[in-house]
Amino acid sequence: MSRNYYMAGNWKMHMTRSEAALLAQELVNKLKDGKHKYLVAPSFTLLETVSAIVEGTNIRLGAQNCACEEQGAHTGEVSVLQLKDLGVQTIILGHSERRHLYKEDDALINKKVKLALKHGFEVILCIGELLEEREAGKVEEVCERQTVKGLEGVSAGDLANIVIAYEPVWAIGTGKTATPDDAEAVHAFVRKVIKRLYGEEAAAKIIIQYGGSVKPDNAAQLMAKENIDGALVGGASLKTDTFVPIAKFS
Ligand code: PEP
């Protein structure tokens, strides 16, 4: 089964509104003839600005997180209702910076996943092992746990709105990329986990992105692997000079 490549930029906590508007407009211009699926995920404060620019284009609007409750007394949080109001279509959940810097656990991430799906969002569920987990031979154990727990209670129908991003934590923002073979092995394993949970057809359809120091000079080799269906890009997504060649890899 052929899957479309999905190339996403996670802008993390970077840029002001004017900088974000400039980058978004350049991406709209340069990716309009792009053949893949595209997304940018700016900070909450930039969403309204970027939404106005990407609306009606081939670039989707993503948020980097959401609250686990719909609304109410949750100071400092942002709700799915507020994200929908801004035109957000996709929410990145379980990013390693949320898991490790902000101590989000599998149960909390799962609650957010289900809430986002209930409100019709596409979810990019991030999974990935720490360096010490890799060195201890626990890559599969960690990725299986994060996948199974992250998707607990997600129906087969809702799985169509799930994208998985395998991001080995030791490769994020470090300049170290997993080799295409190492990444492929984990992607194939995660697809097997999905097959066990949801069956063969669902496993063949699900998009599994790779993330971790993806750059213009390694994107094509990674994307050439059978089970790698796209990229979640951090640092290199902040400039058109680096994101466009990744997004248009050939
Ligand atoms: C990310 O934050 O999801 C990421 C993969 O970052 P970087 O590309 O900078 O490693």
Boltz pocket constraint, residues with backbone or C-beta under 6 A from the ligand:
constraints:
  - pocket:
      binder: B
      contacts: [[A, 10], [A, 167], [A, 171], [A, 172], [A, 173], [A, 174], [A, 175], [A, 211], [A, 212], [A, 213], [A, 214], [A, 232], [A, 233], [A, 234], [A, 235], [A, 236]]
      max_distance: 6.0
